Amino acid sequence: MQEAVEEKTINLAVSVTKLSWRAIVGAVRAYISYKRHKEMMGPKRYRGKQTVKQLISQDQGVTSMLVGDESISQFERIAKRYGVDFAITKDKFVDPPKYTVFFKAKDLDALEAVMDEFEKTKAFQKQKPSVLKQLEHYKEVSKEQITKAKIRVKEMVR
């Protein structure tokens, strides 16, 4: 939208005490050189996570894949590490939300590596016991030790 506004309006700011023909010509030349430079640069190139519209505008073909997992942030981290350009959409109408990942067709090999690493991290997390469960277990063990210590103290006092 900003580019559309820039195309329709021309803001020309010249700070001079007396507006001369030379100042107007210089300002117009600066504006023309700015437009040429902008045309040579081409459209802005987005990297990493982006919107679907930005991904499609790159004209390289888009492929999608369904990811139905709550650990989508891990996927984002791994994809950024591999330099994959992607866009994520969330399907809100399904009870456990499902995510659709759109990526460029040329990034297919890199995305396969991302998915392999993502699956490995998910498998590792399933094998690793929960910290909260470990904490509950150690709380129970400590309560038993405290009661045993109280019983010993009472026996020693008698």
N, C-alpha and C positions, 0 to 999 in steps of 0.2 A: 504494500500500500504506500509505503514511503517513497518507493521508486516512481510510482504513478504520480504522486504529488510533485516530485522533483521534475518529472517530464513536462508537466503542465505549467509549472510556474518557473520563472527565472528570477532569482534573487541576485541582484548585482549591487554589491556594496563597495563604494569607492570613497575613500576619505581624502578629500582635497579641499582646499579653501575656495578655489575657483574652478568650476567644472570647465575643462578645456576639451577641445577636440582630441588632443593627444591622450588625455585620460580615458575618454570614452573608447577610443580605438584600442588602447592597452587592455582595458577591462574586457572588451569583446574578444580579443585575442586570447586572453587568459581563460575565458569561458570555453572557447573552441578547443584549446589544447586540453582542458579538463575533460571535455566530452570525448575527444579522440583517445585519451588515456583510458577512460572508462570503457570505451568500446574494445580497446586492445586487451584489457584485462578479462573481458568476458563475464559471464554470470558468476556470482559468488559460489564458491565450492564449499559445501558443508562436509564435515567429517564426523564419524562416530554416530551417536544417537541424534536423530532428527525426526521431523514430522514426515508423514507419508507423502504429503504434497511436495516437500523438498526432495525426497528420495526419487519420486517419479519424475520431477523436473530435470533430473540429470540425464535422461534419455539413454539409459544403459540397460533397460529391462529390469523388472522387479519380480522376485520370487517370494512366496510366502510359506510359512511353516507354523503349525499350531503347537504352542507350548502351554500345557495345562498345569502349571506349577506355581506355587506361591513364592518360590525363591527366584523371582525374575531379576532381582537386583544382582544376584550372583552372575546370571547370564550377561547382564549389561557390563559388569566388571571384566569378565573374560573376553567379551566381544571387543571392548575398547583396547584390551591388551593386544589382541590380534589385528587391530586396525580395520575392523569390518564396519561398513556403513550400514546402519539398520534403523528401523522404525518399529515401535511396539504399539499395538492397539489392544485394548481390554474389552472383552465381551462381558458386559455387566448383567446381561439377562440370564446367565447360567449361574446356578447357586455357588459352586466353587468357581470363581472367575477363571476364564481361560484367556490366554494371551496369544495373539497372533504376531509373529515376528516377520516383518518385510525386510528383505535385503536385496542388494544388487546381484544380478545373475553372475557377474564376473567374480564375485566374492564367494562362490560356492565352495571352492576348496578350503578357503580359510574358515568358512562357516562350519564345514565338517570337522575341522580341528577344534573349533570352539565347542561344538556339540559333544565331541569325545571328552574334552576336559570337563565340560559341565556335567556329564553323566558320571565321570570319575569322582567329582567333588560330591555329587548327590549320594553315591554309593558309600563314600567315606563317611559322610554325615550319618547315614543310617547305621553304620557299624559303630560309630562313636557313641558312647552312652551320654544321656542327657545330663547336663550339669545340675539341673534342679533335682533330678532323681538321686544323683550322688549326694547332694546336699541333704535331702530328706533322710537318706540312709545314715549319713554321719551324724545327723541330729539324734536319731534313735540310739545309735551306738553311744553317743556322749551322755544321753539320759540314763542309760543302763549303767555306765561307769560312775555317774554321780550317785545313783542309788546304792550301788555296791560300796562306794566309799563311805556313805552315811552309815550303812550297816556295820562296817568294820569299825568305825569310830564309836558307835554305840556299844559294840562288843568289848572294845578296849576299855571303855569307861567303867563298865560293870565290874 
